[in-house]
Amino acid sequence: MLGTYWLSYQYVLRPRQLNDHEASRRDLHASCLQILSLLAPYLRGS
C-alpha cells in the first residue's frame, strides 16, 4: 500500500512540483528509502 500511494501522497503535499523532474526524482528516492527501511527488519538473518 505504501509503495502504491507514496507518489500520490507527495503530489498532494506539493502539487505545483508535478512537472519538476528533480523534485520527482527526490520524491522517488525518498519513497524507495522509506519502503526499504520498513522492510529491513524482515530481511535480516537470525
Backbone as JSON Lines, residues from 0, in Angstrom:
{"i":0,"aa":"M","n":[0.82,-1.18,0.0],"ca":[0.0,0.0,0.0],"c":[0.87,1.25,0.0]}
{"i":1,"aa":"L","n":[1.93,1.2,0.78],"ca":[2.81,2.36,0.83],"c":[3.47,2.61,-0.52]}
{"i":2,"aa":"G","n":[3.92,1.55,-1.16],"ca":[4.55,1.7,-2.47],"c":[3.6,2.21,-3.54]}
{"i":3,"aa":"T","n":[2.34,1.86,-3.42],"ca":[1.35,2.27,-4.41],"c":[0.97,3.73,-4.29]}
{"i":4,"aa":"Y","n":[0.84,4.21,-3.06],"ca":[0.29,5.55,-2.86],"c":[1.31,6.61,-2.45]}
{"i":5,"aa":"W","n":[2.57,6.26,-2.33],"ca":[3.57,7.22,-1.87],"c":[3.68,8.43,-2.8]}
{"i":6,"aa":"L","n":[3.78,8.2,-4.08],"ca":[3.91,9.32,-5.02],"c":[2.64,10.15,-5.09]}
{"i":7,"aa":"S","n":[1.49,9.52,-4.94],"ca":[0.24,10.29,-4.88],"c":[0.23,11.18,-3.64]}
{"i":8,"aa":"Y","n":[0.72,10.66,-2.55],"ca":[0.81,11.44,-1.31],"c":[1.75,12.64,-1.51]}
{"i":9,"aa":"Q","n":[2.86,12.42,-2.17],"ca":[3.8,13.51,-2.42],"c":[3.16,14.58,-3.32]}
{"i":10,"aa":"Y","n":[2.36,14.14,-4.28],"ca":[1.68,15.09,-5.15],"c":[0.68,15.94,-4.37]}
{"i":11,"aa":"V","n":[-0.03,15.33,-3.44],"ca":[-0.98,16.08,-2.63],"c":[-0.25,17.1,-1.77]}
{"i":12,"aa":"L","n":[0.93,16.74,-1.27],"ca":[1.7,17.68,-0.45],"c":[2.22,18.86,-1.26]}
{"i":13,"aa":"R","n":[2.69,18.59,-2.49],"ca":[3.29,19.63,-3.32],"c":[2.82,19.52,-4.77]}
{"i":14,"aa":"P","n":[1.58,19.92,-5.05],"ca":[1.03,19.73,-6.4],"c":[1.73,20.56,-7.47]}
{"i":15,"aa":"R","n":[2.32,21.66,-7.12],"ca":[2.96,22.51,-8.14],"c":[4.27,21.94,-8.65]}
{"i":16,"aa":"Q","n":[4.78,20.92,-8.01],"ca":[6.04,20.32,-8.44],"c":[5.84,19.1,-9.33]}
{"i":17,"aa":"L","n":[4.64,18.97,-9.89],"ca":[4.33,17.79,-10.7],"c":[5.29,17.64,-11.89]}
{"i":18,"aa":"N","n":[5.61,18.73,-12.57],"ca":[6.46,18.65,-13.76],"c":[7.93,18.93,-13.46]}
{"i":19,"aa":"D","n":[8.28,19.08,-12.21],"ca":[9.67,19.3,-11.82],"c":[10.35,17.94,-11.69]}
{"i":20,"aa":"H","n":[11.19,17.61,-12.66],"ca":[11.81,16.29,-12.7],"c":[12.76,16.06,-11.52]}
{"i":21,"aa":"E","n":[13.43,17.09,-11.09],"ca":[14.34,16.94,-9.95],"c":[13.56,16.65,-8.67]}
{"i":22,"aa":"A","n":[12.45,17.32,-8.48],"ca":[11.61,17.07,-7.3],"c":[11.02,15.66,-7.37]}
{"i":23,"aa":"S","n":[10.62,15.22,-8.55],"ca":[10.08,13.86,-8.71],"c":[11.14,12.83,-8.4]}
{"i":24,"aa":"R","n":[12.38,13.09,-8.85],"ca":[13.48,12.17,-8.56],"c":[13.73,12.08,-7.05]}
{"i":25,"aa":"R","n":[13.71,13.22,-6.37],"ca":[13.91,13.22,-4.91],"c":[12.79,12.48,-4.2]}
{"i":26,"aa":"D","n":[11.55,12.69,-4.65],"ca":[10.42,12.0,-4.03],"c":[10.49,10.49,-4.25]}
{"i":27,"aa":"L","n":[10.88,10.09,-5.44],"ca":[11.02,8.67,-5.72],"c":[12.13,8.05,-4.88]}
{"i":28,"aa":"H","n":[13.23,8.76,-4.74],"ca":[14.33,8.29,-3.9],"c":[13.89,8.17,-2.45]}
{"i":29,"aa":"A","n":[13.17,9.16,-1.95],"ca":[12.67,9.13,-0.57],"c":[11.7,7.97,-0.37]}
{"i":30,"aa":"S","n":[10.86,7.71,-1.37],"ca":[9.91,6.61,-1.23],"c":[10.63,5.26,-1.21]}
{"i":31,"aa":"C","n":[11.66,5.12,-2.03],"ca":[12.44,3.87,-2.01],"c":[13.1,3.66,-0.65]}
{"i":32,"aa":"L","n":[13.68,4.71,-0.1],"ca":[14.31,4.6,1.21],"c":[13.29,4.27,2.29]}
{"i":33,"aa":"Q","n":[12.11,4.86,2.21],"ca":[11.06,4.6,3.19],"c":[10.63,3.14,3.14]}
{"i":34,"aa":"I","n":[10.41,2.63,1.96],"ca":[9.97,1.24,1.82],"c":[11.06,0.28,2.26]}
{"i":35,"aa":"L","n":[12.31,0.55,1.89],"ca":[13.41,-0.31,2.32],"c":[13.61,-0.28,3.82]}
{"i":36,"aa":"S","n":[13.42,0.88,4.44],"ca":[13.57,0.96,5.89],"c":[12.47,0.18,6.6]}
{"i":37,"aa":"L","n":[11.28,0.11,6.0],"ca":[10.21,-0.69,6.59],"c":[10.44,-2.18,6.41]}
{"i":38,"aa":"L","n":[11.1,-2.56,5.34],"ca":[11.35,-3.98,5.06],"c":[12.62,-4.5,5.74]}
{"i":39,"aa":"A","n":[13.54,-3.61,6.07],"ca":[14.85,-4.02,6.59],"c":[14.79,-4.98,7.79]}
{"i":40,"aa":"P","n":[13.94,-4.76,8.78],"ca":[13.93,-5.7,9.9],"c":[13.55,-7.13,9.49]}
{"i":41,"aa":"Y","n":[12.81,-7.29,8.44],"ca":[12.39,-8.61,7.99],"c":[13.41,-9.28,7.07]}
{"i":42,"aa":"L","n":[14.39,-8.52,6.62],"ca":[15.39,-9.07,5.7],"c":[16.66,-9.51,6.41]}
{"i":43,"aa":"R","n":[16.74,-9.28,7.69],"ca":[17.94,-9.68,8.45],"c":[17.85,-11.13,8.88]}
{"i":44,"aa":"G","n":[19.01,-11.73,8.97],"ca":[19.07,-13.13,9.4],"c":[18.84,-13.24,10.9]}
{"i":45,"aa":"S","n":[18.79,-14.48,11.4],"ca":[18.55,-14.7,12.82],"c":[19.67,-14.27,13.71]}
